[in-house]
Amino acid sequence: MRRALTNASYAEAVAELSARDPALGEIVAAWGAPPRWKRPQGFATLVLLILEQQVSLASAQATFARLEDRAGAVEPDAVLALGEAGSREAGLSRQKARYVRGLAEAVAGGTLDFRKIGRADDEAVRAALIPIKGIGDWTVDIYLLTALQRPDVWPARDLALQEAARALKGLDARPDEAAMLDIGEAWRPWRSVAARILWHRYLNTRRRRGAGN
């Protein structure tokens, strides 16, 4: 397992990718190195990732804040004490309330140990998280990439990443998961950093389009 990214290894990876791939280098030259977008390890981050599925980040953050306010803390015992009805009152859909409760039960029951998975390799992390209902490959990828800061994760199902790859490669349509996996191969062993560079492009070009309106 490659170690988690540090400030030094992140800078090294950005420089290496920029030199290796001129298209990535142009993004960094235009907007600078992308943020590392670090999230804390643990239950609350996975809850937020569940809430972010298929909705805007702003909407997910608002729902998370309401859940935190009602539960007192986004921690397993507090969420279990709140109950599904309380989670629904905080704005969670029935499905996501059940997903969050299932995650809380896995942690409270000892099935999921965040300290243990924090030391495990990427595939072991995936094997520990995927059996929990509501957690799929995208959620695991983003947890690995942002919370565990693993250097070579490629969230091929992420729509913003697909759109950024489409623009970078001049494609007529967003590449599907299989095509994204092929695209990402060129950026091993720093695919997590390549993903950040592409997200950086996506966010900056979107802001520029918004400013032009």
ROFI-876748 format. One line per 4 residues: their letters; for each residue y negated, x negated, z negated of N, C-alpha, C, O. Coordinates in steps of 0.1 Angstrom, whole numbers, plus 5000, padded with zeros to 4 digits. Last residue first. Example, Ala and Ser with C-alpha at 12.3 -4.5 7.8 and 13.67 -1.06 7.14 Angstrom:
# residues 2
SA = 5022 4872 4929 5011 4863 4929 5000 4871 4921 4989 4866 4920 | 5057 4868 4922 5045 4877 4922 5033 4868 4922 5033 4858 4915
***
This chain:
# residues 213
NGAG = 4651 5222 5174 4650 5237 5176 4637 5240 5169 4633 5252 5168 | 4652 5196 5166 4647 5199 5180 4644 5214 5182 4637 5218 5191 | 4665 5197 5142 4651 5194 5142 4644 5197 5155 4633 5201 5156 | 4691 5203 5152 4684 5213 5144 4669 5210 5143 4661 5219 5144
RRRR = 4697 5179 5165 4696 5191 5173 4689 5202 5165 4681 5210 5171 | 4697 5162 5142 4687 5160 5153 4686 5172 5162 4674 5176 5166 | 4719 5172 5128 4705 5173 5122 4694 5172 5133 4684 5178 5133 | 4739 5166 5146 4736 5180 5143 4722 5182 5137 4715 5191 5140
TNLY = 4737 5138 5146 4734 5145 5158 4731 5160 5156 4723 5166 5162 | 4745 5134 5119 4732 5130 5124 4728 5136 5137 4716 5140 5138 | 4771 5144 5118 4761 5149 5109 4747 5146 5114 4738 5154 5114 | 4784 5129 5138 4784 5143 5138 4773 5149 5130 4765 5158 5135
RHWL = 4781 5102 5128 4776 5106 5141 4774 5121 5141 4764 5126 5145 | 4796 5105 5104 4782 5101 5104 4775 5105 5117 4764 5110 5116 | 4821 5110 5114 4814 5121 5107 4799 5118 5106 4791 5127 5107 | 4826 5085 5125 4825 5096 5134 4818 5108 5127 4810 5115 5133
IRAA = 4826 5069 5102 4816 5066 5112 4815 5078 5121 4803 5082 5125 | 4848 5081 5088 4834 5082 5082 4824 5079 5093 4813 5086 5093 | 4868 5073 5106 4865 5087 5104 4851 5089 5098 4844 5098 5102 | 4868 5046 5102 4864 5051 5115 4861 5066 5114 4852 5071 5121
VSRW = 4877 5045 5076 4863 5041 5079 4859 5046 5092 4847 5050 5094 | 4903 5054 5080 4894 5061 5070 4880 5058 5073 4871 5066 5072 | 4914 5034 5097 4911 5048 5102 4902 5056 5093 4894 5064 5098 | 4920 5007 5096 4907 5012 5090 4904 5026 5095 4892 5029 5097
PRWA = 4938 4991 5109 4942 4997 5097 4930 5003 5089 4930 5004 5077 | 4934 5016 5135 4942 5010 5124 4937 4996 5121 4934 4989 5131 | 4921 5024 5158 4913 5020 5147 4921 5016 5134 4915 5014 5124 | 4938 5034 5177 4930 5022 5180 4923 5017 5168 4918 5005 5169
EGID = 4948 5058 5167 4957 5046 5166 4948 5033 5169 4952 5022 5163 | 4931 5079 5171 4930 5072 5159 4938 5059 5158 4935 5050 5151 | 4941 5090 5195 4928 5084 5194 4927 5075 5182 4921 5064 5183 | 4966 5101 5186 4965 5091 5196 4952 5083 5196 4952 5071 5196
LMAA = 4956 5121 5169 4965 5110 5163 4965 5098 5173 4965 5087 5169 | 4943 5137 5187 4935 5130 5176 4943 5118 5171 4938 5108 5168 | 4964 5148 5201 4954 5139 5208 4946 5131 5198 4944 5119 5200 | 4975 5163 5180 4983 5152 5187 4974 5143 5194 4976 5130 5193
EDPR = 4954 5181 5174 4959 5172 5164 4967 5160 5171 4965 5148 5167 | 4932 5182 5203 4940 5188 5193 4946 5177 5184 4943 5165 5185 | 4897 5176 5210 4911 5172 5211 4919 5178 5200 4914 5180 5189 | 4875 5200 5224 4879 5192 5212 4894 5188 5213 4902 5197 5217
ADLG = 4868 5193 5259 4871 5202 5248 4875 5194 5236 4879 5182 5237 | 4860 5173 5276 4855 5187 5278 4857 5196 5267 4850 5206 5265 | 4849 5141 5262 4860 5151 5266 4853 5165 5268 4843 5168 5262 | 4837 5118 5254 4832 5125 5266 4842 5135 5271 4843 5137 5283
KLAR = 4843 5105 5231 4851 5102 5242 4847 5109 5255 4853 5107 5266 | 4823 5115 5214 4824 5100 5216 4832 5097 5228 4828 5088 5236 | 4829 5143 5215 4816 5137 5220 4817 5122 5223 4811 5118 5233 | 4854 5143 5203 4852 5149 5217 4839 5143 5223 4839 5139 5234
AAEQ = 4849 5132 5178 4858 5124 5188 4856 5130 5202 4856 5122 5211 | 4834 5153 5168 4828 5140 5169 4836 5131 5179 4830 5124 5187 | 4853 5173 5167 4841 5175 5176 4835 5161 5178 4830 5158 5189 | 4872 5162 5149 4876 5165 5163 4864 5166 5172 4864 5161 5183
LALD = 4856 5162 5127 4861 5149 5132 4865 5151 5146 4863 5142 5155 | 4853 5189 5123 4841 5181 5125 4845 5167 5131 4838 5162 5140 | 4880 5197 5119 4872 5202 5130 4860 5193 5133 4857 5191 5145 | 4908 5179 5110 4894 5182 5106 4886 5185 5119 4885 5177 5128
RAPW = 4933 5170 5117 4930 5184 5118 4916 5188 5114 4912 5200 5115 | 4934 5143 5112 4934 5147 5126 4931 5162 5127 4927 5166 5138 | 4923 5122 5091 4925 5136 5090 4923 5143 5104 4913 5149 5107 | 4937 5093 5084 4931 5099 5096 4933 5114 5096 4944 5119 5100
VDPR = 4935 5064 5064 4939 5079 5065 4931 5085 5077 4919 5082 5078 | 4933 5038 5053 4938 5041 5066 4944 5055 5067 4955 5057 5070 | 4923 5032 5027 4916 5027 5039 4920 5032 5052 4913 5031 5062 | 4915 5055 5001 4925 5048 5008 4919 5044 5022 4912 5052 5028
QLAT = 4902 5068 4980 4895 5058 4988 4905 5049 4996 4903 5037 4997 | 4908 5089 4965 4916 5077 4963 4911 5065 4971 4915 5054 4969 | 4888 5107 4974 4891 5105 4959 4898 5092 4957 4895 5085 4947 | 4887 5104 5002 4875 5104 4994 4878 5101 4980 4870 5094 4973
LLYI = 4914 5101 5013 4903 5094 5019 4891 5093 5009 4885 5082 5008 | 4930 5118 4998 4934 5104 4999 4921 5096 5004 4919 5085 4998 | 4917 5142 5002 4918 5137 4989 4921 5122 4989 4915 5114 4982 | 4920 5145 5030 4906 5143 5024 4907 5138 5010 4898 5131 5006
DVTW = 4948 5147 5031 4941 5137 5038 4927 5134 5032 4923 5123 5030 | 4953 5171 5017 4958 5158 5012 4950 5146 5018 4947 5136 5012 | 4940 5189 5033 4936 5187 5019 4940 5174 5014 4933 5167 5007 | 4955 5187 5057 4940 5184 5057 4936 5181 5043 4928 5171 5040
DGIG = 4981 5194 5049 4978 5180 5053 4963 5177 5053 4959 5166 5049 | 4976 5217 5021 4982 5212 5033 4978 5198 5037 4972 5191 5029 | 4979 5237 4995 4976 5223 4998 4984 5219 5010 4996 5218 5010 | 4990 5262 4991 4976 5261 4993 4971 5247 4996 4959 5245 5000
KIPI = 5015 5253 4967 5010 5262 4977 4995 5262 4978 4988 5261 4968 | 5027 5221 4966 5019 5230 4959 5012 5240 4969 5005 5235 4978 | 5040 5202 4983 5048 5214 4978 5039 5224 4970 5044 5236 4968 | 5019 5183 4987 5023 5193 4998 5031 5204 4992 5029 5216 4996
LAAR = 5018 5164 4966 5008 5175 4967 5012 5186 4977 5009 5198 4974 | 5039 5145 4967 5036 5152 4955 5027 5164 4956 5029 5174 4949 | 5038 5136 4994 5050 5143 4989 5048 5150 4976 5054 5161 4973 | 5013 5124 4993 5015 5135 5001 5027 5143 4997 5027 5156 4996
VAED = 5019 5103 4976 5008 5112 4972 5010 5125 4980 5009 5136 4975 | 5037 5090 4992 5042 5095 4979 5031 5105 4974 5035 5115 4968 | 5021 5081 5013 5032 5091 5016 5037 5097 5003 5041 5109 5003 | 5004 5063 5000 4999 5075 5006 5009 5085 5008 5007 5097 5006
DARG = 5017 5052 4967 5013 5050 4981 5010 5063 4988 5012 5074 4982 | 5002 5057 4934 5013 5058 4944 5008 5055 4958 4996 5055 4961 | 4983 5059 4916 4989 5046 4918 4999 5046 4929 5004 5035 4933 | 4976 5086 4916 4966 5076 4919 4971 5062 4921 4964 5054 4927
IKRF = 4999 5098 4907 4997 5098 4922 4985 5088 4925 4985 5083 4937 | 4995 5093 4879 5007 5087 4886 5004 5087 4901 5007 5077 4908 | 4972 5106 4873 4973 5092 4871 4984 5086 4879 4983 5075 4884 | 4980 5133 4879 4970 5126 4887 4970 5111 4885 4967 5104 4895
DLTG = 5009 5148 4882 5003 5139 4873 4993 5130 4881 4997 5122 4889 | 5025 5178 4883 5016 5170 4890 5008 5161 4880 5002 5166 4871 | 5042 5189 4864 5047 5187 4877 5038 5177 4885 5043 5169 4893 | 5031 5197 4840 5035 5183 4841 5042 5180 4855 5046 5169 4857
GAVA = 5019 5221 4836 5033 5220 4834 5039 5206 4836 5051 5204 4833 | 4993 5216 4843 4996 5219 4829 5010 5218 4826 5014 5214 4815 | 4997 5212 4871 4991 5201 4863 4995 5204 4848 5000 5195 4841 | 5007 5236 4880 5015 5224 4883 5010 5212 4874 5018 5204 4869
EALG = 4988 5254 4871 5001 5255 4865 5009 5242 4868 5016 5237 4859 | 4967 5247 4889 4965 5245 4874 4979 5245 4867 4981 5238 4858 | 4979 5254 4913 4975 5240 4911 4974 5238 4896 4979 5228 4891 | 4980 5282 4909 4992 5274 4911 4990 5260 4909 4999 5253 4903
RVYR = 4952 5288 4908 4961 5290 4896 4974 5282 4897 4978 5276 4887 | 4945 5282 4934 4939 5274 4923 4948 5276 4910 4950 5266 4902 | 4960 5301 4948 4962 5287 4950 4957 5278 4938 4964 5269 4934 | 4949 5324 4937 4963 5321 4935 4966 5307 4937 4974 5301 4930
AKQR = 4923 5322 4947 4925 5323 4933 4940 5320 4929 4942 5313 4919 | 4929 5323 4975 4925 5310 4969 4925 5311 4954 4928 5300 4947 | 4937 5350 4977 4946 5339 4981 4942 5326 4974 4950 5319 4969 | 4914 5364 4969 4927 5366 4962 4936 5354 4965 4943 5349 4956
SLGA = 4886 5342 4968 4894 5352 4975 4907 5353 4967 4910 5344 4959 | 4862 5338 4942 4874 5333 4950 4881 5344 4956 4882 5355 4951 | 4842 5348 4926 4840 5347 4941 4851 5342 4949 4850 5341 4961 | 4845 5352 4900 4837 5341 4904 4835 5339 4919 4827 5331 4923
ERSG = 4863 5372 4901 4850 5376 4897 4840 5365 4900 4828 5367 4902 | 4886 5357 4906 4881 5366 4916 4867 5370 4914 4859 5371 4923 | 4888 5345 4881 4886 5337 4893 4880 5345 4904 4871 5341 4912 | 4895 5367 4866 4883 5360 4863 4879 5351 4875 4867 5350 4878
AEGL = 4920 5374 4877 4909 5383 4878 4895 5376 4875 4886 5379 4882 | 4935 5351 4870 4932 5354 4884 4920 5364 4886 4912 5362 4894 | 4922 5333 4842 4931 5342 4849 4926 5345 4863 4915 5341 4867 | 4911 5317 4822 4902 5326 4830 4910 5337 4837 4906 5349 4837
ALVA = 4932 5301 4815 4927 5310 4805 4918 5321 4812 4918 5332 4808 | 4934 5285 4838 4945 5294 4834 4941 5305 4824 4945 5316 4825 | 4910 5272 4837 4913 5280 4848 4924 5290 4845 4923 5302 4848 | 4914 5257 4813 4903 5267 4814 4905 5276 4825 4902 5288 4824
DPEV = 4936 5241 4820 4937 5251 4809 4926 5261 4810 4929 5273 4807 | 4925 5225 4842 4937 5234 4843 4937 5245 4832 4939 5257 4835 | 4889 5228 4848 4901 5221 4842 4913 5230 4842 4911 5243 4841 | 4860 5232 4851 4871 5233 4861 4882 5224 4857 4883 5213 4863
AGAR = 4847 5250 4824 4850 5237 4830 4861 5240 4841 4869 5248 4839 | 4839 5276 4821 4834 5266 4812 4836 5252 4816 4828 5243 4813 | 4845 5297 4838 4856 5291 4831 4851 5281 4820 4859 5278 4810 | 4820 5304 4848 4828 5314 4842 4839 5308 4833 4842 5313 4822
DELR = 4810 5280 4859 4802 5287 4849 4811 5297 4841 4810 5298 4829 | 4831 5273 4877 4828 5264 4865 4820 5271 4854 4823 5270 4843 | 4827 5294 4895 4840 5292 4888 4838 5283 4875 4843 5287 4864 | 4802 5288 4904 4804 5301 4897 4817 5300 4889 4818 5305 4878
AFTA = 4807 5263 4916 4797 5264 4905 4799 5277 4897 4798 5277 4885 | 4824 5271 4937 4829 5262 4926 4820 5263 4914 4824 5263 4903 | 4807 5287 4952 4819 5293 4946 4824 5284 4934 4827 5289 4924 | 4790 5266 4961 4785 5278 4953 4796 5285 4946 4794 5288 4934
QASA = 4807 5250 4975 4800 5245 4964 4795 5256 4955 4796 5255 4943 | 4815 5267 4996 4825 5262 4987 4818 5257 4974 4823 5260 4963 | 4790 5270 5009 4796 5282 5004 4807 5277 4993 4808 5284 4982 | 4786 5243 5017 4776 5250 5008 4782 5262 5002 4780 5264 4990
LSVQ = 4807 5239 5035 4806 5231 5023 4797 5238 5013 4800 5238 5001 | 4821 5269 5049 4811 5259 5048 4811 5251 5035 4816 5257 5025 | 4857 5273 5052 4844 5278 5049 4834 5267 5049 4838 5255 5050 | 4883 5263 5055 4878 5273 5064 4865 5280 5060 4862 5291 5065
QELI = 4884 5250 5023 4892 5253 5035 4886 5265 5042 4884 5276 5036 | 4870 5246 5000 4863 5242 5012 4871 5246 5025 4866 5245 5036 | 4887 5253 4980 4876 5262 4983 4869 5259 4996 4864 5268 5002 | 4903 5230 4980 4909 5243 4984 4898 5253 4987 4900 5260 4997
LLVL = 4884 5211 4972 4889 5210 4985 4896 5223 4990 4895 5227 5001 | 4880 5220 4945 4869 5221 4955 4874 5220 4969 4869 5227 4978 | 4905 5214 4935 4901 5228 4935 4890 5229 4946 4890 5239 4954 | 4904 5186 4938 4914 5194 4946 4910 5209 4946 4912 5215 4957
TAFG = 4884 5181 4919 4882 5177 4933 4892 5185 4942 4888 5189 4953 | 4896 5189 4895 4884 5196 4900 4882 5193 4915 4878 5202 4922 | 4919 5171 4892 4920 5186 4894 4908 5192 4900 4909 5199 4910 | 4913 5138 4906 4917 5148 4897 4916 5163 4901 4914 5166 4913
QPRK = 4887 5114 4912 4901 5118 4913 4903 5130 4903 4896 5131 4893 | 4855 5122 4927 4863 5118 4916 4878 5122 4918 4880 5132 4924 | 4846 5109 4960 4848 5120 4951 4857 5116 4939 4865 5106 4940 | 4824 5093 4982 4834 5092 4972 4835 5105 4963 4824 5110 4960
WRPP = 4812 5085 5008 4816 5098 5004 4827 5098 4994 4838 5104 4996 | 4802 5062 5018 4817 5062 5016 4821 5076 5011 4834 5078 5011 | 4780 5067 5046 4783 5067 5032 4798 5066 5030 4806 5070 5039 | 4779 5044 5075 4780 5057 5069 4783 5056 5054 4787 5046 5049
AGWA = 4754 5021 5084 4767 5023 5079 4768 5037 5073 4759 5041 5066 | 4730 5033 5109 4735 5025 5098 4749 5028 5094 4756 5037 5100 | 4724 5047 5132 4722 5054 5120 4726 5046 5107 4726 5051 5096 | 4727 5029 5154 4717 5040 5155 4714 5045 5141 4703 5048 5138
AVIE = 4747 5011 5147 4734 5006 5151 4723 5017 5150 4712 5014 5147 | 4768 5029 5144 4763 5022 5132 4749 5016 5135 4741 5016 5126 | 4771 5038 5170 4768 5047 5160 4762 5040 5148 4752 5045 5142 | 4777 5014 5183 4765 5021 5187 4761 5031 5176 4749 5033 5173
GLAP = 4803 5008 5172 4791 4999 5169 4778 5006 5173 4768 5004 5165 | 4818 5028 5184 4815 5029 5170 4803 5020 5166 4795 5024 5158 | 4816 5017 5210 4811 5030 5208 4809 5033 5193 4799 5039 5189 | 4828 4991 5208 4814 4992 5210 4808 5006 5208 4797 5008 5203
DRAS = 4851 4981 5186 4849 4992 5195 4833 4995 5196 4827 4999 5187 | 4849 4956 5172 4861 4959 5180 4859 4971 5190 4864 4970 5201 | 4825 4958 5158 4828 4947 5168 4839 4950 5178 4839 4947 5189 | 4830 4980 5143 4818 4979 5152 4819 4969 5162 4815 4971 5174
LEAV = 4852 4972 5128 4853 4983 5138 4841 4983 5148 4843 4986 5159 | 4840 4951 5113 4852 4949 5122 4853 4960 5132 4855 4957 5144 | 4820 4964 5098 4817 4953 5107 4828 4951 5117 4825 4949 5129 | 4836 4982 5083 4825 4987 5092 4822 4977 5103 4820 4980 5115
AEAY = 4852 4964 5069 4858 4974 5078 4848 4979 5088 4850 4980 5100 | 4833 4951 5053 4841 4943 5062 4847 4952 5073 4847 4949 5085 | 4824 4972 5038 4814 4965 5047 4822 4957 5057 4818 4957 5069 | 4848 4978 5024 4842 4988 5033 4832 4981 5043 4832 4985 5055
SANT = 4852 4955 5009 4861 4958 5020 4856 4969 5030 4859 4969 5041 | 4829 4957 4992 4831 4945 5001 4841 4949 5012 4837 4946 5024 | 4832 4981 4979 4820 4979 4986 4822 4968 4997 4818 4968 5008 | 4867 4990 4986 4856 4985 4977 4844 4984 4985 4844 4985 4997
LARR = 4894 5012 4990 4882 5005 4995 4873 5001 4984 4871 5009 4974 | 4926 5004 4974 4914 5013 4977 4902 5005 4982 4901 4993 4979 | 4950 4983 4991 4942 4987 4980 4931 4996 4984 4927 4997 4996 | 4978 4994 5009 4966 4987 5009 4957 4992 4998 4958 5004 4994
M = 5012 4992 5000 5000 5000 5000 4988 4991 5000 4986 4982 4992
***
